Amino acid sequence: MVLLKLTEKRRQVILRTFSREEWAAVKLQSWVRMWSVCQRYRRLLQAVRIIQAYWRSHVYASGGVIKGHYRISDNHLQLKLEILLGSGSCMLSECIPLPIKQ
């Protein structure tokens, strides 16, 4: 009887330790994934800002107009631009997939 209680107690301690280590590993993985997604979002946002600045200066110099918007969702970037330069116009619509889990 005593041996059975001792074995059960040891099993519970091992189970508690395992679950604590498993929880810590899952938490660490989620932090790394979150950091990776934040880095990707920041790089994407910086790229959008560079493109906007370039086109704004280009349009200002050439007398054209750019209208557009972008939307970032969980797994893709949707971009719609209308570029009017002089007598010509161009409509650009793009959906770029974002692979978050690699």
N, CA, C and O atoms as CSV, one atom per row, in Angstrom:
chain,resi,resn,atom,element,x,y,z
A,1,MET,N,N,0.817,-1.192,0.000
A,1,MET,CA,C,0.000,0.000,0.000
A,1,MET,C,C,0.862,1.258,0.000
A,1,MET,O,O,0.592,2.201,-0.743
A,2,VAL,N,N,1.894,1.269,0.830
A,2,VAL,CA,C,2.786,2.421,0.913
A,2,VAL,C,C,3.535,2.597,-0.408
A,2,VAL,O,O,3.721,3.718,-0.882
A,3,LEU,N,N,3.958,1.490,-0.989
A,3,LEU,CA,C,4.679,1.542,-2.260
A,3,LEU,C,C,3.781,2.090,-3.366
A,3,LEU,O,O,4.244,2.836,-4.230
A,4,LEU,N,N,2.513,1.727,-3.344
A,4,LEU,CA,C,1.555,2.215,-4.330
A,4,LEU,C,C,1.367,3.730,-4.207
A,4,LEU,O,O,1.336,4.436,-5.215
A,5,LYS,N,N,1.240,4.227,-2.977
A,5,LYS,CA,C,1.096,5.673,-2.753
A,5,LYS,C,C,2.345,6.418,-3.193
A,5,LYS,O,O,2.259,7.485,-3.801
A,6,LEU,N,N,3.509,5.852,-2.884
A,6,LEU,CA,C,4.773,6.476,-3.271
A,6,LEU,C,C,4.909,6.537,-4.796
A,6,LEU,O,O,5.341,7.547,-5.350
A,7,THR,N,N,4.542,5.463,-5.449
A,7,THR,CA,C,4.596,5.418,-6.915
A,7,THR,C,C,3.633,6.439,-7.517
A,7,THR,O,O,3.980,7.132,-8.473
A,8,GLU,N,N,2.434,6.531,-6.964
A,8,GLU,CA,C,1.441,7.495,-7.461
A,8,GLU,C,C,1.917,8.932,-7.246
A,8,GLU,O,O,1.748,9.782,-8.120
A,9,LYS,N,N,2.501,9.196,-6.102
A,9,LYS,CA,C,3.015,10.539,-5.811
A,9,LYS,C,C,4.136,10.901,-6.786
A,9,LYS,O,O,4.171,12.018,-7.303
A,10,ARG,N,N,5.053,9.962,-7.039
A,10,ARG,CA,C,6.149,10.195,-7.972
A,10,ARG,C,C,5.603,10.448,-9.387
A,10,ARG,O,O,6.094,11.319,-10.105
A,11,ARG,N,N,4.578,9.670,-9.774
A,11,ARG,CA,C,3.960,9.848,-11.088
A,11,ARG,C,C,3.345,11.241,-11.224
A,11,ARG,O,O,3.473,11.876,-12.270
A,12,GLN,N,N,2.685,11.713,-10.179
A,12,GLN,CA,C,2.070,13.043,-10.212
A,12,GLN,C,C,3.126,14.141,-10.305
A,12,GLN,O,O,2.942,15.124,-11.022
A,13,VAL,N,N,4.227,13.975,-9.582
A,13,VAL,CA,C,5.311,14.964,-9.633
A,13,VAL,C,C,5.907,15.007,-11.037
A,13,VAL,O,O,6.144,16.085,-11.583
A,14,ILE,N,N,6.146,13.842,-11.614
A,14,ILE,CA,C,6.699,13.783,-12.974
A,14,ILE,C,C,5.726,14.403,-13.968
A,14,ILE,O,O,6.142,15.138,-14.863
A,15,LEU,N,N,4.443,14.117,-13.824
A,15,LEU,CA,C,3.423,14.677,-14.710
A,15,LEU,C,C,3.354,16.199,-14.582
A,15,LEU,O,O,3.260,16.903,-15.587
A,16,ARG,N,N,3.399,16.704,-13.351
A,16,ARG,CA,C,3.390,18.153,-13.132
A,16,ARG,C,C,4.611,18.812,-13.767
A,16,ARG,O,O,4.496,19.851,-14.418
A,17,THR,N,N,5.778,18.203,-13.574
A,17,THR,CA,C,7.013,18.745,-14.147
A,17,THR,C,C,6.938,18.745,-15.669
A,17,THR,O,O,7.311,19.723,-16.316
A,18,PHE,N,N,6.457,17.648,-16.232
A,18,PHE,CA,C,6.338,17.557,-17.686
A,18,PHE,C,C,5.386,18.615,-18.229
A,18,PHE,O,O,5.693,19.286,-19.214
A,19,SER,N,N,4.226,18.764,-17.583
A,19,SER,CA,C,3.253,19.748,-18.075
A,19,SER,C,C,3.790,21.170,-17.941
A,19,SER,O,O,3.515,22.010,-18.798
A,20,ARG,N,N,4.542,21.454,-16.891
A,20,ARG,CA,C,5.140,22.778,-16.721
A,20,ARG,C,C,6.169,23.054,-17.824
A,20,ARG,O,O,6.200,24.145,-18.394
A,21,GLU,N,N,7.010,22.055,-18.119
A,21,GLU,CA,C,8.005,22.213,-19.184
A,21,GLU,C,C,7.334,22.343,-20.549
A,21,GLU,O,O,7.767,23.136,-21.385
A,22,GLU,N,N,6.284,21.570,-20.769
A,22,GLU,CA,C,5.546,21.637,-22.038
A,22,GLU,C,C,4.909,23.019,-22.201
A,22,GLU,O,O,4.962,23.603,-23.283
A,23,TRP,N,N,4.313,23.537,-21.139
A,23,TRP,CA,C,3.699,24.867,-21.183
A,23,TRP,C,C,4.753,25.927,-21.490
A,23,TRP,O,O,4.511,26.836,-22.284
A,24,ALA,N,N,5.927,25.811,-20.858
A,24,ALA,CA,C,7.000,26.779,-21.097
A,24,ALA,C,C,7.460,26.725,-22.548
A,24,ALA,O,O,7.722,27.768,-23.147
A,25,ALA,N,N,7.563,25.547,-23.117
A,25,ALA,CA,C,7.979,25.414,-24.516
A,25,ALA,C,C,6.943,26.026,-25.454
A,25,ALA,O,O,7.302,26.720,-26.405
A,26,VAL,N,N,5.670,25.776,-25.194
A,26,VAL,CA,C,4.603,26.337,-26.030
A,26,VAL,C,C,4.591,27.856,-25.923
A,26,VAL,O,O,4.431,28.549,-26.927
A,27,LYS,N,N,4.758,28.371,-24.718
A,27,LYS,CA,C,4.779,29.821,-24.507
A,27,LYS,C,C,5.953,30.454,-25.253
A,27,LYS,O,O,5.793,31.487,-25.902
A,28,LEU,N,N,7.119,29.843,-25.162
A,28,LEU,CA,C,8.303,30.352,-25.851
A,28,LEU,C,C,8.102,30.332,-27.363
A,28,LEU,O,O,8.473,31.287,-28.045
A,29,GLN,N,N,7.523,29.264,-27.893
A,29,GLN,CA,C,7.248,29.190,-29.329
A,29,GLN,C,C,6.277,30.286,-29.754
A,29,GLN,O,O,6.453,30.887,-30.814
A,30,SER,N,N,5.268,30.550,-28.952
A,30,SER,CA,C,4.306,31.597,-29.313
A,30,SER,C,C,4.961,32.973,-29.294
A,30,SER,O,O,4.647,33.817,-30.134
A,31,TRP,N,N,5.864,33.209,-28.349
A,31,TRP,CA,C,6.584,34.488,-28.317
A,31,TRP,C,C,7.462,34.648,-29.558
A,31,TRP,O,O,7.515,35.728,-30.146
A,32,VAL,N,N,8.143,33.587,-29.955
A,32,VAL,CA,C,8.997,33.647,-31.146
A,32,VAL,C,C,8.149,33.898,-32.388
A,32,VAL,O,O,8.520,34.710,-33.235
A,33,ARG,N,N,7.009,33.206,-32.507
A,33,ARG,CA,C,6.113,33.438,-33.648
A,33,ARG,C,C,5.602,34.871,-33.656
A,33,ARG,O,O,5.558,35.508,-34.708
A,34,MET,N,N,5.212,35.388,-32.485
A,34,MET,CA,C,4.716,36.759,-32.392
A,34,MET,C,C,5.807,37.743,-32.803
A,34,MET,O,O,5.537,38.691,-33.541
A,35,TRP,N,N,7.028,37.530,-32.337
A,35,TRP,CA,C,8.144,38.398,-32.694
A,35,TRP,C,C,8.381,38.358,-34.197
A,35,TRP,O,O,8.615,39.394,-34.818
A,36,SER,N,N,8.322,37.161,-34.786
A,36,SER,CA,C,8.539,37.000,-36.223
A,36,SER,C,C,7.463,37.730,-37.030
A,36,SER,O,O,7.773,38.398,-38.017
A,37,VAL,N,N,6.213,37.604,-36.615
A,37,VAL,CA,C,5.117,38.284,-37.311
A,37,VAL,C,C,5.265,39.798,-37.179
A,37,VAL,O,O,5.040,40.526,-38.145
A,38,CYS,N,N,5.640,40.276,-36.000
A,38,CYS,CA,C,5.841,41.719,-35.803
A,38,CYS,C,C,6.968,42.236,-36.687
A,38,CYS,O,O,6.844,43.302,-37.288
A,39,GLN,N,N,8.067,41.490,-36.770
A,39,GLN,CA,C,9.184,41.899,-37.625
A,39,GLN,C,C,8.739,41.968,-39.079
A,39,GLN,O,O,9.048,42.930,-39.782
A,40,ARG,N,N,8.013,40.947,-39.531
A,40,ARG,CA,C,7.535,40.922,-40.919
A,40,ARG,C,C,6.596,42.103,-41.181
A,40,ARG,O,O,6.689,42.752,-42.223
A,41,TYR,N,N,5.699,42.379,-40.243
A,41,TYR,CA,C,4.771,43.497,-40.397
A,41,TYR,C,C,5.530,44.817,-40.464
A,41,TYR,O,O,5.203,45.677,-41.282
A,42,ARG,N,N,6.548,44.987,-39.606
A,42,ARG,CA,C,7.331,46.227,-39.626
A,42,ARG,C,C,8.069,46.399,-40.946
A,42,ARG,O,O,8.115,47.502,-41.493
A,43,ARG,N,N,8.654,45.304,-41.469
A,43,ARG,CA,C,9.344,45.387,-42.763
A,43,ARG,C,C,8.370,45.737,-43.874
A,43,ARG,O,O,8.686,46.538,-44.754
A,44,LEU,N,N,7.183,45.137,-43.835
A,44,LEU,CA,C,6.167,45.417,-44.840
A,44,LEU,C,C,5.702,46.865,-44.750
A,44,LEU,O,O,5.539,47.528,-45.774
A,45,LEU,N,N,5.492,47.350,-43.554
A,45,LEU,CA,C,5.077,48.733,-43.358
A,45,LEU,C,C,6.153,49.703,-43.837
A,45,LEU,O,O,5.842,50.726,-44.446
A,46,GLN,N,N,7.413,49.384,-43.562
A,46,GLN,CA,C,8.518,50.224,-44.028
A,46,GLN,C,C,8.568,50.237,-45.554
A,46,GLN,O,O,8.801,51.286,-46.156
A,47,ALA,N,N,8.353,49.084,-46.184
A,47,ALA,CA,C,8.340,49.019,-47.649
A,47,ALA,C,C,7.209,49.872,-48.216
A,47,ALA,O,O,7.392,50.570,-49.213
A,48,VAL,N,N,6.049,49.814,-47.583
A,48,VAL,CA,C,4.914,50.631,-48.031
A,48,VAL,C,C,5.250,52.113,-47.904
A,48,VAL,O,O,4.931,52.901,-48.795
A,49,ARG,N,N,5.887,52.492,-46.810
A,49,ARG,CA,C,6.254,53.903,-46.622
A,49,ARG,C,C,7.268,54.360,-47.664
A,49,ARG,O,O,7.172,55.477,-48.172
A,50,ILE,N,N,8.238,53.509,-47.986
A,50,ILE,CA,C,9.234,53.863,-49.004
A,50,ILE,C,C,8.565,54.025,-50.363
A,50,ILE,O,O,8.841,54.983,-51.086
A,51,ILE,N,N,7.678,53.081,-50.712
A,51,ILE,CA,C,6.966,53.181,-51.996
A,51,ILE,C,C,6.119,54.444,-52.036
A,51,ILE,O,O,6.103,55.151,-53.044
A,52,GLN,N,N,5.419,54.730,-50.949
A,52,GLN,CA,C,4.591,55.937,-50.914
A,52,GLN,C,C,5.442,57.188,-51.071
A,52,GLN,O,O,5.084,58.084,-51.835
A,53,ALA,N,N,6.551,57.262,-50.366
A,53,ALA,CA,C,7.415,58.446,-50.454
A,53,ALA,C,C,7.977,58.597,-51.860
A,53,ALA,O,O,8.016,59.705,-52.395
A,54,TYR,N,N,8.414,57.491,-52.465
A,54,TYR,CA,C,8.961,57.547,-53.820
A,54,TYR,C,C,7.910,58.045,-54.801
A,54,TYR,O,O,8.172,58.941,-55.604
A,55,TRP,N,N,6.720,57.458,-54.732
A,55,TRP,CA,C,5.689,57.849,-55.680
A,55,TRP,C,C,5.189,59.269,-55.427
A,55,TRP,O,O,4.861,59.986,-56.372
A,56,ARG,N,N,5.130,59.672,-54.188
A,56,ARG,CA,C,4.705,61.048,-53.915
A,56,ARG,C,C,5.684,62.051,-54.504
A,56,ARG,O,O,5.275,63.058,-55.081
A,57,SER,N,N,6.972,61.779,-54.362
A,57,SER,CA,C,7.953,62.703,-54.945
A,57,SER,C,C,7.928,62.621,-56.462
A,57,SER,O,O,8.087,63.640,-57.134
A,58,HIS,N,N,7.732,61.427,-57.017
A,58,HIS,CA,C,7.672,61.263,-58.471
A,58,HIS,C,C,6.441,61.965,-59.045
A,58,HIS,O,O,6.531,62.648,-60.066
A,59,VAL,N,N,5.310,61.798,-58.397
A,59,VAL,CA,C,4.071,62.419,-58.858
A,59,VAL,C,C,4.168,63.935,-58.752
A,59,VAL,O,O,3.721,64.659,-59.642
A,60,TYR,N,N,4.753,64.406,-57.664
A,60,TYR,CA,C,4.901,65.850,-57.491
A,60,TYR,C,C,5.763,66.428,-58.608
A,60,TYR,O,O,5.453,67.491,-59.145
A,61,ALA,N,N,6.837,65.735,-58.958
A,61,ALA,CA,C,7.739,66.227,-60.006
A,61,ALA,C,C,7.104,66.130,-61.386
A,61,ALA,O,O,7.360,66.986,-62.233
A,62,SER,N,N,6.285,65.115,-61.638
A,62,SER,CA,C,5.724,64.917,-62.976
A,62,SER,C,C,4.317,65.482,-63.124
A,62,SER,O,O,3.766,65.472,-64.225
A,63,GLY,N,N,3.734,65.967,-62.054
A,63,GLY,CA,C,2.395,66.549,-62.137
A,63,GLY,C,C,1.285,65.510,-62.205
A,63,GLY,O,O,0.165,65.844,-62.589
A,64,GLY,N,N,1.556,64.289,-61.853
A,64,GLY,CA,C,0.554,63.227,-61.884
A,64,GLY,C,C,-0.123,63.058,-60.534
A,64,GLY,O,O,0.163,63.771,-59.572
A,65,VAL,N,N,-1.020,62.098,-60.495
A,65,VAL,CA,C,-1.773,61.823,-59.273
A,65,VAL,C,C,-1.773,60.313,-59.026
A,65,VAL,O,O,-1.889,59.514,-59.955
A,66,ILE,N,N,-1.643,59.950,-57.764
A,66,ILE,CA,C,-1.776,58.541,-57.382
A,66,ILE,C,C,-2.868,58.442,-56.327
A,66,ILE,O,O,-2.844,59.135,-55.310
A,67,LYS,N,N,-3.809,57.576,-56.593
A,67,LYS,CA,C,-4.847,57.274,-55.609
A,67,LYS,C,C,-4.735,55.791,-55.299
A,67,LYS,O,O,-4.446,54.982,-56.180
A,68,GLY,N,N,-4.961,55.449,-54.068
A,68,GLY,CA,C,-4.890,54.032,-53.746
A,68,GLY,C,C,-5.060,53.763,-52.277
A,68,GLY,O,O,-5.126,54.675,-51.452
A,69,HIS,N,N,-5.127,52.506,-51.975
A,69,HIS,CA,C,-5.181,52.070,-50.587
A,69,HIS,C,C,-4.635,50.653,-50.487
A,69,HIS,O,O,-4.525,49.935,-51.480
A,70,TYR,N,N,-4.300,50.277,-49.273
A,70,TYR,CA,C,-3.835,48.911,-49.024
A,70,TYR,C,C,-4.485,48.401,-47.752
A,70,TYR,O,O,-4.864,49.171,-46.869
A,71,ARG,N,N,-4.605,47.083,-47.682
A,71,ARG,CA,C,-5.189,46.449,-46.508
A,71,ARG,C,C,-4.358,45.211,-46.185
A,71,ARG,O,O,-4.105,44.376,-47.054
A,72,ILE,N,N,-3.943,45.103,-44.941
A,72,ILE,CA,C,-3.169,43.952,-44.496
A,72,ILE,C,C,-4.080,43.092,-43.634
A,72,ILE,O,O,-4.599,43.546,-42.613
A,73,SER,N,N,-4.267,41.854,-44.052
A,73,SER,CA,C,-5.056,40.926,-43.245
A,73,SER,C,C,-4.123,39.861,-42.682
A,73,SER,O,O,-2.901,40.000,-42.741
A,74,ASP,N,N,-4.696,38.816,-42.146
A,74,ASP,CA,C,-3.897,37.775,-41.491
A,74,ASP,C,C,-2.848,37.163,-42.404
A,74,ASP,O,O,-1.714,36.931,-41.985
A,75,ASN,N,N,-3.223,36.902,-43.650
A,75,ASN,CA,C,-2.295,36.159,-44.495
A,75,ASN,C,C,-2.038,36.783,-45.862
A,75,ASN,O,O,-1.446,36.129,-46.721
A,76,HIS,N,N,-2.464,38.032,-46.096
A,76,HIS,CA,C,-2.138,38.659,-47.373
A,76,HIS,C,C,-2.224,40.186,-47.300
A,76,HIS,O,O,-2.853,40.757,-46.409
A,77,LEU,N,N,-1.571,40.816,-48.268
A,77,LEU,CA,C,-1.600,42.268,-48.432
A,77,LEU,C,C,-2.373,42.554,-49.706
A,77,LEU,O,O,-2.002,42.076,-50.779
A,78,GLN,N,N,-3.442,43.328,-49.600
A,78,GLN,CA,C,-4.229,43.698,-50.764
A,78,GLN,C,C,-3.914,45.150,-51.092
A,78,GLN,O,O,-4.083,46.035,-50.253
A,79,LEU,N,N,-3.457,45.391,-52.314
A,79,LEU,CA,C,-2.987,46.708,-52.729
A,79,LEU,C,C,-3.749,47.134,-53.974
A,79,LEU,O,O,-3.830,46.371,-54.937
A,80,LYS,N,N,-4.312,48.346,-53.972
A,80,LYS,CA,C,-5.007,48.892,-55.138
A,80,LYS,C,C,-4.488,50.305,-55.375
A,80,LYS,O,O,-4.563,51.158,-54.492
A,81,LEU,N,N,-3.963,50.544,-56.570
A,81,LEU,CA,C,-3.417,51.853,-56.925
A,81,LEU,C,C,-3.989,52.307,-58.257
A,81,LEU,O,O,-4.179,51.500,-59.167
A,82,GLU,N,N,-4.263,53.598,-58.371
A,82,GLU,CA,C,-4.634,54.216,-59.638
A,82,GLU,C,C,-3.634,55.341,-59.878
A,82,GLU,O,O,-3.562,56.295,-59.103
A,83,ILE,N,N,-2.867,55.223,-60.951
A,83,ILE,CA,C,-1.800,56.174,-61.247
A,83,ILE,C,C,-2.203,56.971,-62.483
A,83,ILE,O,O,-2.465,56.398,-63.540
A,84,LEU,N,N,-2.249,58.288,-62.344
A,84,LEU,CA,C,-2.581,59.179,-63.455
A,84,LEU,C,C,-1.374,60.062,-63.740
A,84,LEU,O,O,-1.042,60.945,-62.949
A,85,LEU,N,N,-0.722,59.823,-64.864
A,85,LEU,CA,C,0.443,60.612,-65.261
A,85,LEU,C,C,0.164,61.229,-66.620
A,85,LEU,O,O,0.081,60.523,-67.626
A,86,GLY,N,N,0.020,62.533,-66.648
A,86,GLY,CA,C,-0.252,63.215,-67.913
A,86,GLY,C,C,-1.563,62.733,-68.508
A,86,GLY,O,O,-2.611,62.830,-67.869
A,87,SER,N,N,-1.510,62.205,-69.749
A,87,SER,CA,C,-2.729,61.749,-70.416
A,87,SER,C,C,-3.009,60.266,-70.174
A,87,SER,O,O,-4.096,59.785,-70.496
A,88,GLY,N,N,-2.054,59.543,-69.616
A,88,GLY,CA,C,-2.237,58.105,-69.399
A,88,GLY,C,C,-2.624,57.786,-67.970
A,88,GLY,O,O,-2.330,58.537,-67.040
A,89,SER,N,N,-3.287,56.659,-67.819
A,89,SER,CA,C,-3.636,56.202,-66.473
A,89,SER,C,C,-3.369,54.700,-66.372
A,89,SER,O,O,-3.368,53.981,-67.371
A,90,CYS,N,N,-3.149,54.263,-65.170
A,90,CYS,CA,C,-2.847,52.854,-64.929
A,90,CYS,C,C,-3.540,52.435,-63.640
A,90,CYS,O,O,-3.455,53.122,-62.623
A,91,MET,N,N,-4.223,51.303,-63.696
A,91,MET,CA,C,-4.891,50.763,-62.516
A,91,MET,C,C,-4.157,49.492,-62.114
A,91,MET,O,O,-3.986,48.584,-62.927
A,92,LEU,N,N,-3.726,49.429,-60.865
A,92,LEU,CA,C,-2.966,48.290,-60.367
A,92,LEU,C,C,-3.689,47.715,-59.164
A,92,LEU,O,O,-3.990,48.428,-58.207
A,93,SER,N,N,-3.966,46.424,-59.219
A,93,SER,CA,C,-4.593,45.732,-58.098
A,93,SER,C,C,-3.800,44.459,-57.860
A,93,SER,O,O,-3.629,43.649,-58.772
A,94,GLU,N,N,-3.319,44.281,-56.648
A,94,GLU,CA,C,-2.427,43.161,-56.343
A,94,GLU,C,C,-2.796,42.572,-54.991
A,94,GLU,O,O,-3.108,43.299,-54.047
A,95,CYS,N,N,-2.758,41.268,-54.908
A,95,CYS,CA,C,-2.971,40.561,-53.648
A,95,CYS,C,C,-1.726,39.721,-53.397
A,95,CYS,O,O,-1.473,38.751,-54.112
A,96,ILE,N,N,-0.950,40.090,-52.384
A,96,ILE,CA,C,0.333,39.452,-52.110
A,96,ILE,C,C,0.186,38.560,-50.882
A,96,ILE,O,O,-0.157,39.053,-49.808
A,97,PRO,N,N,0.438,37.247,-51.017
A,97,PRO,CA,C,0.344,36.363,-49.847
A,97,PRO,C,C,1.500,36.592,-48.890
A,97,PRO,O,O,2.634,36.836,-49.304
A,98,LEU,N,N,1.194,36.508,-47.617
A,98,LEU,CA,C,2.213,36.672,-46.584
A,98,LEU,C,C,2.364,35.348,-45.836
A,98,LEU,O,O,1.497,35.002,-45.034
A,99,PRO,N,N,3.427,34.612,-46.073
A,99,PRO,CA,C,3.607,33.359,-45.331
A,99,PRO,C,C,4.086,33.641,-43.915
A,99,PRO,O,O,5.264,33.931,-43.706
A,100,ILE,N,N,3.197,33.562,-42.955
A,100,ILE,CA,C,3.549,33.875,-41.574
A,100,ILE,C,C,4.267,32.696,-40.928
A,100,ILE,O,O,5.330,32.871,-40.333
A,101,LYS,N,N,3.699,31.503,-41.038
A,101,LYS,CA,C,4.361,30.326,-40.465
A,101,LYS,C,C,5.313,29.760,-41.499
A,101,LYS,O,O,4.908,29.425,-42.612
A,102,GLN,N,N,6.571,29.656,-41.131
A,102,GLN,CA,C,7.568,29.182,-42.084
A,102,GLN,C,C,8.106,27.855,-41.658
A,102,GLN,O,O,8.963,27.289,-42.337
